[in-house]
Amino acid sequence: MASFDVIVIGLGGMGSAAAAHLAARGQRVLGLEQYQPAHALGSSHGRSRVIRLAYFEHPSYVPLLLRAYELWEQLERDSGRSLLTITGGLMIGTPDSDVVSGSLRSARAHGLAHELLDAAEIRRRFPPFTPQPGEVALYEERAGVLRPESAIHAHLEQANRHGAELRFDERVLDWRAQPSGEVEVRTTRGSHTAARLVLAPGAWAPEMFHLPLLPLEIERQVLYWFAPPGGTAPFAPERFPIYIWDRGEGVQFYGFPAEAPHKEVPYDRVKVAFFRTGGGARCTADTIDRVVHPDEVGAMRDALAPCIPLLSAGNLVETVTCMYTLTPDHHFVIGPHPNHPQVVIASPCSGHGYKFATVVGEILADLAIDGTTRHPIDLFSPRRF
């Protein structure tokens, strides 16, 4: 059995970042992933993710986001990859909606630059949007788009560069804390031991954490790409921002500027998806329905029709399924395992985690090496449940 300082289980958005940070600090790292790098069977695919600062979920996330931006820019420099495009961002809804009021609370609490736009101003600046009278938006310039698959590759490259051993197509069967204090991990290819274990298994967390009372649920999500009639020019990244639109009653959807599925082709599609739906379909990571059904496409068009009619009328050109790993309060789970202090667990998502991958990697490295972190993570304690 090989022995390492730290084993990282799961090399998606969070695990790849953790492996990179740990290896850069001189740790002997083994990273284990059951699929190929940046696969499309979990929660970190789909070519784009939103990043934003005026965080409506809770003001406590803002300091982490400020650090995440620094680390994304550093990762771009270190990797030579383009990972982040700043487009500006709109948080749209009625003034008392969760998205608008929460974003405003975070912006004011942390002195973030922002503007409040009424419906007429939204239409004037961004013509594809057709808000109703009484709807408003918080606009922030620093919001934008992350490229998750490229970022995962960048983190894995950095981990490998600093000496991490990364194994793919090797599924973890189980792990256990040994009386010696080490951790043993059994996989389809053998057994490995380490002084510390980082669990970042995404939607496989309910099985992998060994915490049956931790109330995690897996929610199936669908990503849609439409080709608007008349072309994508109004949705070009230099003139169309990322956005989240709160329609009330727990329904929110979000979207991006136009994109190209491959570098060799021009912009030809615009991505949109539901963020919250008031109760999405529950599944497991191994039983998710990967088929997108006509009634789901219809529901997306219906939501878009009064808000972005050009998209609602567009041709559907692509769909992809992914998963949220939800907590009851929609905040992350990050911290030492309640029963095994040498094990660090991370489920930093509930559908809004990817933008934090860089700083979460730093936090997981802190916890694995030192048992503590300077970052504010009390909100995410596994013990709160």
C-alpha positions in Angstrom: 0.0 0.0 0.0 1.3 3.4 -1.0 1.3 6.1 1.8 0.6 9.8 1.2 0.2 12.9 3.2 -3.3 13.5 1.8 -5.7 11.6 -0.3 -8.3 13.6 -2.2 -11.4 11.8 -3.3 -13.1 13.4 -6.3 -11.3 15.6 -8.7 -14.1 17.8 -10.0 -14.4 21.5 -9.3 -13.5 21.4 -5.6 -11.3 18.3 -5.4 -9.0 19.4 -8.3 -8.5 22.8 -6.6 -7.7 21.1 -3.3 -5.2 18.8 -4.9 -3.5 21.8 -6.6 -3.3 23.8 -3.3 -2.1 20.8 -1.3 0.6 19.8 -3.8 1.8 23.4 -4.1 2.4 23.4 -0.3 4.7 20.4 -0.6 2.2 17.7 0.5 2.4 14.2 -1.0 -1.0 14.0 -2.7 -3.0 11.2 -4.2 -6.0 12.3 -6.2 -8.7 9.7 -7.0 -11.4 10.2 -9.7 -13.9 7.6 -10.8 -14.2 9.1 -14.3 -12.0 11.0 -16.7 -10.9 14.6 -16.0 -13.6 17.3 -16.4 -16.3 14.6 -17.1 -20.0 15.5 -17.8 -21.6 13.1 -15.2 -21.4 15.3 -12.1 -21.9 19.0 -11.3 -19.0 20.9 -12.9 -19.7 20.8 -16.6 -21.7 22.7 -19.1 -18.9 25.1 -20.3 -20.0 28.1 -18.2 -20.7 29.1 -14.6 -21.7 32.5 -13.1 -19.4 34.4 -10.8 -20.7 37.4 -8.9 -19.9 39.5 -5.8 -23.1 41.0 -4.5 -24.2 37.7 -3.1 -27.9 37.4 -2.3 -27.5 34.1 -0.5 -25.7 35.7 2.5 -23.2 38.6 3.0 -20.8 36.1 4.7 -19.9 34.8 1.3 -18.5 38.1 0.0 -15.0 37.8 1.7 -14.6 34.4 0.2 -15.6 35.7 -3.2 -13.1 38.5 -3.0 -10.4 35.9 -2.4 -11.8 33.6 -5.1 -11.4 36.3 -7.7 -7.8 36.8 -6.7 -7.2 33.1 -7.0 -9.0 32.7 -10.4 -6.8 35.5 -11.8 -3.7 33.8 -10.3 -4.7 30.4 -11.8 -5.1 32.1 -15.2 -1.6 33.5 -15.0 -0.1 30.2 -13.8 -1.9 28.0 -16.3 -1.9 30.3 -19.3 -5.6 29.5 -19.8 -8.5 31.9 -20.2 -10.9 31.0 -17.4 -12.8 34.1 -16.5 -14.7 36.7 -18.6 -16.1 39.8 -17.0 -19.5 40.7 -18.5 -21.2 42.5 -15.7 -24.3 41.0 -14.0 -27.9 41.7 -13.4 -29.9 40.4 -10.4 -33.5 41.0 -11.5 -36.9 40.8 -9.7 -39.2 42.9 -7.6 -37.5 45.1 -5.0 -38.5 42.7 -2.2 -37.5 39.5 -4.1 -34.8 37.3 -2.6 -32.4 37.9 -5.5 -32.7 41.8 -5.5 -33.0 42.4 -1.7 -30.3 39.9 -0.8 -27.9 41.2 -3.4 -28.5 44.8 -2.2 -27.9 43.7 1.4 -24.5 42.1 0.6 -23.5 45.0 -1.6 -24.2 47.6 1.1 -22.7 45.4 3.9 -19.4 45.2 2.0 -19.3 48.5 0.2 -19.5 46.8 -3.2 -19.9 49.0 -6.3 -23.4 48.6 -7.8 -26.3 50.3 -9.5 -30.0 49.9 -9.1 -31.8 50.0 -12.4 -35.6 50.3 -13.0 -37.4 48.4 -15.8 -37.0 51.1 -18.4 -33.2 51.4 -17.8 -32.8 47.6 -18.0 -34.6 47.6 -21.4 -32.5 50.6 -22.6 -29.1 49.1 -21.7 -29.9 45.5 -22.4 -32.6 45.3 -25.1 -33.1 41.5 -25.0 -34.6 41.8 -21.5 -38.2 42.8 -21.2 -38.9 43.4 -17.5 -42.3 44.4 -16.3 -43.1 47.8 -14.6 -42.1 47.4 -11.0 -39.3 45.0 -11.7 -35.8 46.3 -10.9 -32.2 45.0 -11.1 -29.0 45.3 -9.2 -26.1 45.7 -11.7 -22.5 44.9 -10.8 -19.6 45.3 -13.2 -17.4 42.6 -11.8 -19.8 39.7 -12.5 -19.0 37.3 -15.3 -18.5 33.8 -16.7 -16.2 31.0 -15.5 -15.2 28.0 -17.8 -15.5 25.0 -15.4 -14.0 22.3 -17.6 -11.0 24.5 -18.5 -10.6 25.4 -14.8 -10.6 21.8 -13.7 -7.9 21.0 -16.2 -5.9 24.0 -15.0 -6.1 22.9 -11.4 -5.1 19.3 -12.3 -2.2 20.6 -14.3 -1.0 22.6 -11.3 -1.4 19.6 -9.0 0.6 17.4 -11.4 3.2 20.1 -11.8 3.8 20.1 -8.1 4.1 16.4 -7.8 0.6 15.1 -7.1 -0.3 11.6 -8.2 -3.6 11.8 -10.0 -5.5 8.6 -10.9 -8.6 8.5 -13.1 -11.1 5.8 -13.9 -10.4 4.5 -10.3 -13.6 4.3 -8.3 -13.5 4.5 -4.5 -15.3 1.6 -2.9 -14.9 2.7 0.7 -12.7 4.4 3.3 -12.1 4.0 7.0 -10.2 5.7 9.7 -7.7 3.3 11.2 -6.8 3.0 14.9 -3.3 4.4 14.1 -4.9 7.7 13.0 -4.3 7.1 9.3 -7.0 6.7 6.7 -7.3 3.8 4.4 -9.1 4.1 1.0 -10.1 1.0 -1.0 -10.7 1.4 -4.7 -11.3 -0.8 -7.7 -7.6 -1.0 -8.1 -6.3 -1.5 -4.6 -5.8 0.2 -1.3 -4.1 3.5 -0.3 -3.3 5.1 3.1 -2.6 8.6 4.1 -2.4 10.8 7.2 -5.4 12.9 6.0 -8.3 12.5 3.7 -10.3 15.2 1.8 -13.7 14.1 0.5 -15.0 16.3 -2.4 -17.2 13.7 -4.1 -20.0 16.1 -5.4 -23.3 14.3 -5.8 -21.8 11.1 -4.4 -21.5 12.8 -1.0 -24.5 11.1 0.7 -22.8 7.7 0.3 -19.2 8.8 0.7 -19.4 11.0 3.8 -20.5 8.2 6.1 -22.9 10.6 7.8 -26.4 9.2 7.4 -28.0 12.0 9.4 -26.5 14.7 7.3 -29.5 15.9 5.3 -28.1 16.1 1.7 -30.4 15.7 -1.3 -29.5 15.4 -4.9 -31.6 17.5 -7.3 -31.6 16.9 -11.1 -31.0 20.0 -13.2 -31.2 20.8 -16.9 -29.1 23.2 -18.9 -30.6 24.6 -22.2 -29.0 26.3 -25.2 -31.3 28.3 -27.6 -30.4 29.9 -30.9 -32.4 33.1 -31.0 -34.1 34.1 -34.3 -32.1 36.7 -36.1 -28.8 35.5 -34.5 -26.8 36.0 -31.3 -25.5 39.5 -31.9 -27.8 41.1 -29.1 -26.4 38.5 -26.7 -22.7 39.0 -27.5 -20.5 39.0 -24.3 -19.5 42.6 -24.8 -23.2 43.8 -24.6 -25.1 41.1 -22.7 -24.4 40.3 -19.0 -24.9 37.2 -16.9 -28.1 37.4 -14.9 -30.4 35.8 -12.3 -34.1 36.5 -12.6 -36.4 36.0 -9.6 -39.9 35.3 -10.7 -41.3 34.8 -7.2 -42.7 31.7 -5.5 -39.3 30.1 -5.3 -38.7 30.2 -9.1 -35.5 31.7 -10.4 -33.6 31.2 -13.7 -30.2 32.4 -14.8 -28.3 32.8 -18.1 -25.2 33.9 -20.0 -24.1 35.7 -23.0 -23.8 33.9 -26.3 -21.2 31.2 -26.6 -19.6 28.9 -29.2 -19.5 25.2 -28.3 -16.0 25.0 -29.9 -13.3 27.5 -30.6 -13.5 26.9 -34.3 -17.1 28.2 -34.7 -18.7 31.6 -34.0 -21.2 32.4 -31.3 -24.3 30.4 -32.1 -26.2 29.6 -28.9 -27.3 31.1 -25.6 -27.4 29.2 -22.4 -30.2 29.4 -19.7 -31.3 27.2 -16.8 -33.5 27.2 -13.8 -31.6 28.1 -10.6 -34.5 27.3 -8.2 -37.8 25.8 -9.2 -39.7 25.5 -6.0 -39.0 21.7 -5.8 -36.9 20.0 -8.5 -36.8 16.3 -9.1 -34.7 14.3 -6.6 -32.4 11.5 -7.7 -29.1 10.0 -6.8 -25.8 10.4 -8.7 -26.2 7.0 -10.2 -29.9 7.0 -11.0 -30.3 10.5 -12.5 -32.5 10.6 -15.7 -30.2 12.0 -18.4 -33.0 12.4 -20.9 -34.5 16.0 -21.2 -38.2 15.8 -21.8 -40.5 18.0 -23.9 -42.5 19.3 -20.9 -39.2 20.5 -19.3 -38.3 22.4 -22.5 -41.8 23.9 -22.5 -41.5 25.1 -18.9 -38.2 26.8 -19.7 -39.8 28.5 -22.7 -42.7 29.6 -20.6 -40.4 31.2 -18.0 -38.5 33.0 -20.7 -41.4 34.3 -22.7 -42.3 37.4 -20.7 -38.6 38.1 -19.8 -36.4 37.3 -22.8 -38.8 36.6 -25.6 -36.0 36.2 -28.2 -34.7 33.2 -26.3 -38.2 31.7 -25.7 -38.8 31.8 -29.5 -35.4 30.4 -30.4 -34.5 26.9 -31.6 -33.4 24.5 -28.9 -29.9 23.3 -30.0 -28.5 21.6 -26.9 -29.4 20.3 -23.5 -27.3 18.8 -20.7 -28.3 17.4 -17.3 -26.3 18.0 -14.1 -26.9 17.8 -10.3 -27.2 20.0 -7.3 -26.2 18.6 -3.9 -28.6 20.4 -1.6 -28.6 21.2 2.1 -31.9 22.3 3.8 -30.6 25.9 4.2 -28.8 25.9 0.8 -25.5 26.8 2.5 -22.3 24.8 2.0 -20.9 21.9 4.1 -17.2 22.4 4.7 -15.2 21.3 7.7 -13.7 18.4 9.7 -15.7 15.2 9.7 -17.7 15.1 13.0 -16.4 11.6 13.8 -12.9 11.7 12.3 -10.8 14.8 12.7 -8.2 13.6 10.1 -11.0 13.7 7.5 -12.2 16.9 5.8 -15.5 16.9 4.0 -16.7 19.4 1.4 -20.1 19.7 -0.2 -19.8 23.4 -1.2 -22.6 23.7 -3.6 -26.4 23.6 -3.2 -26.3 24.8 -6.8 -24.2 28.0 -6.2 -20.7 26.7 -5.4 -18.5 26.5 -8.4 -17.4 30.1 -8.4 -15.8 29.4 -5.0 -13.7 26.5 -6.3 -10.3 28.3 -6.0 -10.8 29.5 -2.5 -12.5 26.3 -1.4 -9.4 24.5 -2.6 -7.3 26.8 -0.4 -9.6 26.2 2.6 -9.5 22.4 2.2 -5.7 22.5 2.1 -5.7 24.7 5.3 -8.0 22.2 7.1 -6.1 19.1 5.9 -2.7 20.5 6.9 -3.4 22.7 9.9 -6.8 21.7 11.0 -8.0 25.3 10.8 -8.4 28.2 8.3 -8.3 31.9 8.4 -11.3 32.1 6.1 -14.8 32.5 7.6 -16.5 29.1 7.3 -18.6 28.9 10.5 -21.7 29.1 8.3 -20.8 25.9 6.7 -20.1 23.7 9.7 -21.3 20.1 9.2 -22.3 20.1 12.9 -25.1 22.6 12.4 -27.4 19.7 11.4 
